[in-house]
Amino acid sequence: MIRMLSTLGFFAGIALLLLAFFNPQTVGSLAAREDSAGCRTVQVPLDEGYGVSRVESREVCGAIR
């Protein structure tokens, strides 16, 4: 009896882990959505401290100083 309950508990635990891993996060997940009308693309210099500079384009939304 104990062996059967242990086996069922093990498989139930595996099933819960698989359900949590493969569950799509569509229900209950909140995503921040901003109005893209107030957004603009700016060039941001990236300096890694080795004298090598790169420039990256980033989208900035909201209040820009």
PDB file with one MODEL, atoms N, CA, C and O in Angstrom:
MODEL        1
ATOM      1  N   MET A   1       0.826  -1.193   0.000  1.00  0.00           N
ATOM      2  CA  MET A   1       0.000   0.000   0.000  1.00  0.00           C
ATOM      3  C   MET A   1       0.871   1.259   0.000  1.00  0.00           C
ATOM      4  O   MET A   1       0.612   2.199  -0.751  1.00  0.00           O
ATOM      5  N   ILE A   2       1.901   1.270   0.845  1.00  0.00           N
ATOM      6  CA  ILE A   2       2.781   2.444   0.916  1.00  0.00           C
ATOM      7  C   ILE A   2       3.556   2.599  -0.389  1.00  0.00           C
ATOM      8  O   ILE A   2       3.775   3.712  -0.866  1.00  0.00           O
ATOM      9  N   ARG A   3       3.967   1.470  -0.958  1.00  0.00           N
ATOM     10  CA  ARG A   3       4.697   1.523  -2.229  1.00  0.00           C
ATOM     11  C   ARG A   3       3.805   2.091  -3.336  1.00  0.00           C
ATOM     12  O   ARG A   3       4.275   2.875  -4.161  1.00  0.00           O
ATOM     13  N   MET A   4       2.531   1.710  -3.366  1.00  0.00           N
ATOM     14  CA  MET A   4       1.616   2.208  -4.383  1.00  0.00           C
ATOM     15  C   MET A   4       1.387   3.712  -4.206  1.00  0.00           C
ATOM     16  O   MET A   4       1.381   4.452  -5.189  1.00  0.00           O
ATOM     17  N   LEU A   5       1.200   4.167  -2.972  1.00  0.00           N
ATOM     18  CA  LEU A   5       0.995   5.593  -2.722  1.00  0.00           C
ATOM     19  C   LEU A   5       2.257   6.392  -3.064  1.00  0.00           C
ATOM     20  O   LEU A   5       2.170   7.503  -3.588  1.00  0.00           O
ATOM     21  N   SER A   6       3.405   5.835  -2.771  1.00  0.00           N
ATOM     22  CA  SER A   6       4.648   6.509  -3.117  1.00  0.00           C
ATOM     23  C   SER A   6       4.807   6.628  -4.627  1.00  0.00           C
ATOM     24  O   SER A   6       5.240   7.664  -5.131  1.00  0.00           O
ATOM     25  N   THR A   7       4.457   5.575  -5.342  1.00  0.00           N
ATOM     26  CA  THR A   7       4.546   5.586  -6.800  1.00  0.00           C
ATOM     27  C   THR A   7       3.567   6.592  -7.387  1.00  0.00           C
ATOM     28  O   THR A   7       3.922   7.350  -8.290  1.00  0.00           O
ATOM     29  N   LEU A   8       2.337   6.605  -6.881  1.00  0.00           N
ATOM     30  CA  LEU A   8       1.346   7.575  -7.358  1.00  0.00           C
ATOM     31  C   LEU A   8       1.785   9.005  -7.037  1.00  0.00           C
ATOM     32  O   LEU A   8       1.614   9.902  -7.864  1.00  0.00           O
ATOM     33  N   GLY A   9       2.338   9.224  -5.868  1.00  0.00           N
ATOM     34  CA  GLY A   9       2.833  10.543  -5.495  1.00  0.00           C
ATOM     35  C   GLY A   9       3.979  10.993  -6.383  1.00  0.00           C
ATOM     36  O   GLY A   9       4.068  12.163  -6.755  1.00  0.00           O
ATOM     37  N   PHE A  10       4.852  10.061  -6.717  1.00  0.00           N
ATOM     38  CA  PHE A  10       5.971  10.376  -7.601  1.00  0.00           C
ATOM     39  C   PHE A  10       5.470  10.807  -8.976  1.00  0.00           C
ATOM     40  O   PHE A  10       5.906  11.826  -9.512  1.00  0.00           O
ATOM     41  N   PHE A  11       4.546  10.019  -9.546  1.00  0.00           N
ATOM     42  CA  PHE A  11       4.024  10.362 -10.866  1.00  0.00           C
ATOM     43  C   PHE A  11       3.187  11.636 -10.841  1.00  0.00           C
ATOM     44  O   PHE A  11       3.180  12.388 -11.816  1.00  0.00           O
ATOM     45  N   ALA A  12       2.488  11.885  -9.752  1.00  0.00           N
ATOM     46  CA  ALA A  12       1.738  13.131  -9.632  1.00  0.00           C
ATOM     47  C   ALA A  12       2.695  14.321  -9.566  1.00  0.00           C
ATOM     48  O   ALA A  12       2.419  15.369 -10.150  1.00  0.00           O
ATOM     49  N   GLY A  13       3.797  14.170  -8.872  1.00  0.00           N
ATOM     50  CA  GLY A  13       4.803  15.236  -8.815  1.00  0.00           C
ATOM     51  C   GLY A  13       5.421  15.497 -10.172  1.00  0.00           C
ATOM     52  O   GLY A  13       5.602  16.652 -10.558  1.00  0.00           O
ATOM     53  N   ILE A  14       5.745  14.447 -10.900  1.00  0.00           N
ATOM     54  CA  ILE A  14       6.289  14.596 -12.252  1.00  0.00           C
ATOM     55  C   ILE A  14       5.267  15.284 -13.154  1.00  0.00           C
ATOM     56  O   ILE A  14       5.624  16.154 -13.949  1.00  0.00           O
ATOM     57  N   ALA A  15       3.988  14.894 -13.030  1.00  0.00           N
ATOM     58  CA  ALA A  15       2.936  15.505 -13.853  1.00  0.00           C
ATOM     59  C   ALA A  15       2.801  16.994 -13.536  1.00  0.00           C
ATOM     60  O   ALA A  15       2.613  17.800 -14.447  1.00  0.00           O
ATOM     61  N   LEU A  16       2.892  17.369 -12.269  1.00  0.00           N
ATOM     62  CA  LEU A  16       2.806  18.783 -11.896  1.00  0.00           C
ATOM     63  C   LEU A  16       3.992  19.570 -12.427  1.00  0.00           C
ATOM     64  O   LEU A  16       3.828  20.698 -12.891  1.00  0.00           O
ATOM     65  N   LEU A  17       5.178  18.991 -12.366  1.00  0.00           N
ATOM     66  CA  LEU A  17       6.357  19.667 -12.913  1.00  0.00           C
ATOM     67  C   LEU A  17       6.244  19.864 -14.417  1.00  0.00           C
ATOM     68  O   LEU A  17       6.575  20.930 -14.934  1.00  0.00           O
ATOM     69  N   LEU A  18       5.775  18.834 -15.118  1.00  0.00           N
ATOM     70  CA  LEU A  18       5.602  18.952 -16.568  1.00  0.00           C
ATOM     71  C   LEU A  18       4.518  19.958 -16.911  1.00  0.00           C
ATOM     72  O   LEU A  18       4.652  20.711 -17.875  1.00  0.00           O
ATOM     73  N   LEU A  19       3.456  19.976 -16.136  1.00  0.00           N
ATOM     74  CA  LEU A  19       2.385  20.943 -16.368  1.00  0.00           C
ATOM     75  C   LEU A  19       2.885  22.366 -16.147  1.00  0.00           C
ATOM     76  O   LEU A  19       2.551  23.266 -16.918  1.00  0.00           O
ATOM     77  N   ALA A  20       3.672  22.574 -15.117  1.00  0.00           N
ATOM     78  CA  ALA A  20       4.215  23.901 -14.849  1.00  0.00           C
ATOM     79  C   ALA A  20       5.222  24.315 -15.915  1.00  0.00           C
ATOM     80  O   ALA A  20       5.317  25.494 -16.255  1.00  0.00           O
ATOM     81  N   PHE A  21       5.969  23.359 -16.438  1.00  0.00           N
ATOM     82  CA  PHE A  21       6.986  23.672 -17.436  1.00  0.00           C
ATOM     83  C   PHE A  21       6.383  23.959 -18.802  1.00  0.00           C
ATOM     84  O   PHE A  21       6.826  24.881 -19.486  1.00  0.00           O
ATOM     85  N   PHE A  22       5.385  23.190 -19.210  1.00  0.00           N
ATOM     86  CA  PHE A  22       4.804  23.332 -20.539  1.00  0.00           C
ATOM     87  C   PHE A  22       3.554  24.194 -20.580  1.00  0.00           C
ATOM     88  O   PHE A  22       2.962  24.351 -21.648  1.00  0.00           O
ATOM     89  N   ASN A  23       3.134  24.758 -19.459  1.00  0.00           N
ATOM     90  CA  ASN A  23       1.928  25.574 -19.416  1.00  0.00           C
ATOM     91  C   ASN A  23       2.175  26.916 -20.101  1.00  0.00           C
ATOM     92  O   ASN A  23       3.078  27.648 -19.698  1.00  0.00           O
ATOM     93  N   PRO A  24       1.400  27.253 -21.121  1.00  0.00           N
ATOM     94  CA  PRO A  24       1.561  28.566 -21.749  1.00  0.00           C
ATOM     95  C   PRO A  24       1.082  29.666 -20.801  1.00  0.00           C
ATOM     96  O   PRO A  24       0.038  29.529 -20.163  1.00  0.00           O
ATOM     97  N   GLN A  25       1.815  30.712 -20.715  1.00  0.00           N
ATOM     98  CA  GLN A  25       1.510  31.813 -19.795  1.00  0.00           C
ATOM     99  C   GLN A  25       0.563  32.816 -20.443  1.00  0.00           C
ATOM    100  O   GLN A  25       0.880  34.004 -20.506  1.00  0.00           O
ATOM    101  N   THR A  26      -0.577  32.371 -20.918  1.00  0.00           N
ATOM    102  CA  THR A  26      -1.523  33.275 -21.551  1.00  0.00           C
ATOM    103  C   THR A  26      -2.585  33.746 -20.575  1.00  0.00           C
ATOM    104  O   THR A  26      -3.064  34.875 -20.684  1.00  0.00           O
ATOM    105  N   VAL A  27      -2.956  32.914 -19.635  1.00  0.00           N
ATOM    106  CA  VAL A  27      -3.998  33.276 -18.690  1.00  0.00           C
ATOM    107  C   VAL A  27      -3.348  33.762 -17.405  1.00  0.00           C
ATOM    108  O   VAL A  27      -2.520  33.069 -16.813  1.00  0.00           O
ATOM    109  N   GLY A  28      -3.728  34.946 -16.985  1.00  0.00           N
ATOM    110  CA  GLY A  28      -3.250  35.457 -15.714  1.00  0.00           C
ATOM    111  C   GLY A  28      -1.943  36.222 -15.780  1.00  0.00           C
ATOM    112  O   GLY A  28      -1.559  36.848 -14.792  1.00  0.00           O
ATOM    113  N   SER A  29      -1.254  36.198 -16.892  1.00  0.00           N
ATOM    114  CA  SER A  29      -0.011  36.947 -16.957  1.00  0.00           C
ATOM    115  C   SER A  29      -0.306  38.352 -17.471  1.00  0.00           C
ATOM    116  O   SER A  29      -1.057  38.537 -18.428  1.00  0.00           O
ATOM    117  N   LEU A  30       0.287  39.311 -16.830  1.00  0.00           N
ATOM    118  CA  LEU A  30       0.085  40.696 -17.215  1.00  0.00           C
ATOM    119  C   LEU A  30       1.307  41.192 -17.964  1.00  0.00           C
ATOM    120  O   LEU A  30       2.440  40.935 -17.557  1.00  0.00           O
ATOM    121  N   ALA A  31       1.083  41.888 -19.034  1.00  0.00           N
ATOM    122  CA  ALA A  31       2.181  42.451 -19.807  1.00  0.00           C
ATOM    123  C   ALA A  31       1.984  43.956 -19.887  1.00  0.00           C
ATOM    124  O   ALA A  31       0.882  44.441 -20.146  1.00  0.00           O
ATOM    125  N   ALA A  32       3.044  44.670 -19.666  1.00  0.00           N
ATOM    126  CA  ALA A  32       2.982  46.119 -19.759  1.00  0.00           C
ATOM    127  C   ALA A  32       2.956  46.510 -21.228  1.00  0.00           C
ATOM    128  O   ALA A  32       3.805  46.095 -22.017  1.00  0.00           O
ATOM    129  N   ARG A  33       1.986  47.296 -21.567  1.00  0.00           N
ATOM    130  CA  ARG A  33       1.874  47.759 -22.942  1.00  0.00           C
ATOM    131  C   ARG A  33       1.866  49.274 -22.930  1.00  0.00           C
ATOM    132  O   ARG A  33       1.056  49.912 -22.258  1.00  0.00           O
ATOM    133  N   GLU A  34       2.779  49.823 -23.684  1.00  0.00           N
ATOM    134  CA  GLU A  34       2.880  51.266 -23.756  1.00  0.00           C
ATOM    135  C   GLU A  34       2.395  51.746 -25.108  1.00  0.00           C
ATOM    136  O   GLU A  34       2.439  51.021 -26.102  1.00  0.00           O
ATOM    137  N   ASP A  35       1.935  52.974 -25.120  1.00  0.00           N
ATOM    138  CA  ASP A  35       1.523  53.580 -26.367  1.00  0.00           C
ATOM    139  C   ASP A  35       2.776  53.922 -27.155  1.00  0.00           C
ATOM    140  O   ASP A  35       3.630  54.675 -26.687  1.00  0.00           O
ATOM    141  N   SER A  36       2.880  53.363 -28.355  1.00  0.00           N
ATOM    142  CA  SER A  36       4.094  53.564 -29.142  1.00  0.00           C
ATOM    143  C   SER A  36       4.126  54.928 -29.814  1.00  0.00           C
ATOM    144  O   SER A  36       5.102  55.244 -30.494  1.00  0.00           O
ATOM    145  N   ALA A  37       3.084  55.755 -29.645  1.00  0.00           N
ATOM    146  CA  ALA A  37       3.075  57.079 -30.264  1.00  0.00           C
ATOM    147  C   ALA A  37       4.110  57.995 -29.606  1.00  0.00           C
ATOM    148  O   ALA A  37       4.646  58.886 -30.265  1.00  0.00           O
ATOM    149  N   GLY A  38       4.397  57.791 -28.325  1.00  0.00           N
ATOM    150  CA  GLY A  38       5.359  58.631 -27.618  1.00  0.00           C
ATOM    151  C   GLY A  38       6.758  58.061 -27.622  1.00  0.00           C
ATOM    152  O   GLY A  38       7.593  58.480 -26.820  1.00  0.00           O
ATOM    153  N   CYS A  39       7.035  57.124 -28.496  1.00  0.00           N
ATOM    154  CA  CYS A  39       8.345  56.474 -28.527  1.00  0.00           C
ATOM    155  C   CYS A  39       9.176  56.993 -29.694  1.00  0.00           C
ATOM    156  O   CYS A  39       8.654  57.405 -30.730  1.00  0.00           O
ATOM    157  N   ARG A  40      10.478  56.957 -29.484  1.00  0.00           N
ATOM    158  CA  ARG A  40      11.387  57.318 -30.567  1.00  0.00           C
ATOM    159  C   ARG A  40      12.649  56.482 -30.432  1.00  0.00           C
ATOM    160  O   ARG A  40      12.942  55.930 -29.371  1.00  0.00           O
ATOM    161  N   THR A  41      13.383  56.402 -31.526  1.00  0.00           N
ATOM    162  CA  THR A  41      14.624  55.632 -31.548  1.00  0.00           C
ATOM    163  C   THR A  41      15.801  56.579 -31.386  1.00  0.00           C
ATOM    164  O   THR A  41      15.919  57.575 -32.100  1.00  0.00           O
ATOM    165  N   VAL A  42      16.668  56.254 -30.436  1.00  0.00           N
ATOM    166  CA  VAL A  42      17.849  57.083 -30.188  1.00  0.00           C
ATOM    167  C   VAL A  42      19.092  56.220 -30.349  1.00  0.00           C
ATOM    168  O   VAL A  42      19.053  55.010 -30.130  1.00  0.00           O
ATOM    169  N   GLN A  43      20.183  56.847 -30.729  1.00  0.00           N
ATOM    170  CA  GLN A  43      21.472  56.182 -30.848  1.00  0.00           C
ATOM    171  C   GLN A  43      22.181  56.276 -29.495  1.00  0.00           C
ATOM    172  O   GLN A  43      22.401  57.373 -28.982  1.00  0.00           O
ATOM    173  N   VAL A  44      22.534  55.140 -28.926  1.00  0.00           N
ATOM    174  CA  VAL A  44      23.178  55.093 -27.617  1.00  0.00           C
ATOM    175  C   VAL A  44      24.597  54.572 -27.802  1.00  0.00           C
ATOM    176  O   VAL A  44      24.784  53.458 -28.291  1.00  0.00           O
ATOM    177  N   PRO A  45      25.611  55.370 -27.414  1.00  0.00           N
ATOM    178  CA  PRO A  45      26.990  54.873 -27.523  1.00  0.00           C
ATOM    179  C   PRO A  45      27.284  53.858 -26.418  1.00  0.00           C
ATOM    180  O   PRO A  45      26.934  54.068 -25.256  1.00  0.00           O
ATOM    181  N   LEU A  46      27.921  52.776 -26.790  1.00  0.00           N
ATOM    182  CA  LEU A  46      28.314  51.746 -25.841  1.00  0.00           C
ATOM    183  C   LEU A  46      29.831  51.720 -25.762  1.00  0.00           C
ATOM    184  O   LEU A  46      30.504  51.432 -26.752  1.00  0.00           O
ATOM    185  N   ASP A  47      30.368  52.018 -24.592  1.00  0.00           N
ATOM    186  CA  ASP A  47      31.806  51.992 -24.398  1.00  0.00           C
ATOM    187  C   ASP A  47      32.103  50.907 -23.382  1.00  0.00           C
ATOM    188  O   ASP A  47      31.643  50.972 -22.242  1.00  0.00           O
ATOM    189  N   GLU A  48      32.863  49.922 -23.790  1.00  0.00           N
ATOM    190  CA  GLU A  48      33.146  48.796 -22.916  1.00  0.00           C
ATOM    191  C   GLU A  48      34.429  48.991 -22.111  1.00  0.00           C
ATOM    192  O   GLU A  48      34.857  48.065 -21.422  1.00  0.00           O
ATOM    193  N   GLY A  49      35.042  50.148 -22.178  1.00  0.00           N
ATOM    194  CA  GLY A  49      36.226  50.425 -21.380  1.00  0.00           C
ATOM    195  C   GLY A  49      37.524  49.999 -22.022  1.00  0.00           C
ATOM    196  O   GLY A  49      38.582  50.147 -21.409  1.00  0.00           O
ATOM    197  N   TYR A  50      37.486  49.477 -23.231  1.00  0.00           N
ATOM    198  CA  TYR A  50      38.696  49.027 -23.902  1.00  0.00           C
ATOM    199  C   TYR A  50      39.050  49.919 -25.082  1.00  0.00           C
ATOM    200  O   TYR A  50      39.884  49.550 -25.909  1.00  0.00           O
ATOM    201  N   GLY A  51      38.429  51.079 -25.167  1.00  0.00           N
ATOM    202  CA  GLY A  51      38.682  51.964 -26.283  1.00  0.00           C
ATOM    203  C   GLY A  51      37.878  51.608 -27.519  1.00  0.00           C
ATOM    204  O   GLY A  51      38.038  52.229 -28.570  1.00  0.00           O
ATOM    205  N   VAL A  52      37.028  50.625 -27.397  1.00  0.00           N
ATOM    206  CA  VAL A  52      36.187  50.208 -28.517  1.00  0.00           C
ATOM    207  C   VAL A  52      34.788  50.726 -28.248  1.00  0.00           C
ATOM    208  O   VAL A  52      34.163  50.374 -27.246  1.00  0.00           O
ATOM    209  N   SER A  53      34.306  51.556 -29.142  1.00  0.00           N
ATOM    210  CA  SER A  53      32.970  52.118 -28.970  1.00  0.00           C
ATOM    211  C   SER A  53      32.056  51.602 -30.060  1.00  0.00           C
ATOM    212  O   SER A  53      32.427  51.532 -31.231  1.00  0.00           O
ATOM    213  N   ARG A  54      30.871  51.250 -29.654  1.00  0.00           N
ATOM    214  CA  ARG A  54      29.838  50.850 -30.596  1.00  0.00           C
ATOM    215  C   ARG A  54      28.630  51.738 -30.356  1.00  0.00           C
ATOM    216  O   ARG A  54      28.490  52.353 -29.299  1.00  0.00           O
ATOM    217  N   VAL A  55      27.771  51.793 -31.343  1.00  0.00           N
ATOM    218  CA  VAL A  55      26.538  52.557 -31.224  1.00  0.00           C
ATOM    219  C   VAL A  55      25.381  51.609 -31.449  1.00  0.00           C
ATOM    220  O   VAL A  55      25.370  50.828 -32.400  1.00  0.00           O
ATOM    221  N   GLU A  56      24.394  51.692 -30.548  1.00  0.00           N
ATOM    222  CA  GLU A  56      23.227  50.829 -30.631  1.00  0.00           C
ATOM    223  C   GLU A  56      21.979  51.685 -30.701  1.00  0.00           C
ATOM    224  O   GLU A  56      21.902  52.734 -30.062  1.00  0.00           O
ATOM    225  N   SER A  57      21.005  51.242 -31.474  1.00  0.00           N
ATOM    226  CA  SER A  57      19.718  51.950 -31.548  1.00  0.00           C
ATOM    227  C   SER A  57      18.771  51.339 -30.530  1.00  0.00           C
ATOM    228  O   SER A  57      18.580  50.124 -30.496  1.00  0.00           O
ATOM    229  N   ARG A  58      18.172  52.199 -29.693  1.00  0.00           N
ATOM    230  CA  ARG A  58      17.214  51.748 -28.692  1.00  0.00           C
ATOM    231  C   ARG A  58      15.950  52.572 -28.797  1.00  0.00           C
ATOM    232  O   ARG A  58      15.989  53.767 -29.092  1.00  0.00           O
ATOM    233  N   GLU A  59      14.825  51.915 -28.551  1.00  0.00           N
ATOM    234  CA  GLU A  59      13.545  52.609 -28.558  1.00  0.00           C
ATOM    235  C   GLU A  59      13.275  53.136 -27.162  1.00  0.00           C
ATOM    236  O   GLU A  59      13.256  52.373 -26.196  1.00  0.00           O
ATOM    237  N   VAL A  60      13.067  54.434 -27.054  1.00  0.00           N
ATOM    238  CA  VAL A  60      12.838  55.073 -25.767  1.00  0.00           C
ATOM    239  C   VAL A  60      11.415  55.609 -25.756  1.00  0.00           C
ATOM    240  O   VAL A  60      11.010  56.339 -26.660  1.00  0.00           O
ATOM    241  N   CYS A  61      10.655  55.239 -24.720  1.00  0.00           N
ATOM    242  CA  CYS A  61       9.280  55.681 -24.606  1.00  0.00           C
ATOM    243  C   CYS A  61       9.118  56.475 -23.308  1.00  0.00           C
ATOM    244  O   CYS A  61       9.877  56.295 -22.356  1.00  0.00           O
ATOM    245  N   GLY A  62       8.142  57.331 -23.289  1.00  0.00           N
ATOM    246  CA  GLY A  62       7.844  58.098 -22.087  1.00  0.00           C
ATOM    247  C   GLY A  62       8.580  59.419 -22.095  1.00  0.00           C
ATOM    248  O   GLY A  62       8.959  59.936 -23.146  1.00  0.00           O
ATOM    249  N   ALA A  63       8.775  59.953 -20.900  1.00  0.00           N
ATOM    250  CA  ALA A  63       9.416  61.249 -20.740  1.00  0.00           C
ATOM    251  C   ALA A  63      10.906  61.136 -21.056  1.00  0.00           C
ATOM    252  O   ALA A  63      11.629  60.365 -20.425  1.00  0.00           O
ATOM    253  N   ILE A  64      11.341  61.896 -22.017  1.00  0.00           N
ATOM    254  CA  ILE A  64      12.751  61.907 -22.421  1.00  0.00           C
ATOM    255  C   ILE A  64      13.352  63.226 -21.983  1.00  0.00           C
ATOM    256  O   ILE A  64      12.845  64.298 -22.314  1.00  0.00           O
ATOM    257  N   ARG A  65      14.424  63.134 -21.245  1.00  0.00           N
ATOM    258  CA  ARG A  65      15.060  64.361 -20.744  1.00  0.00           C
ATOM    259  C   ARG A  65      16.116  64.849 -21.689  1.00  0.00           C
ATOM    260  O   ARG A  65      16.754  65.869 -21.429  1.00  0.00           O
TER     261      ARG A  65
ENDMDL
END
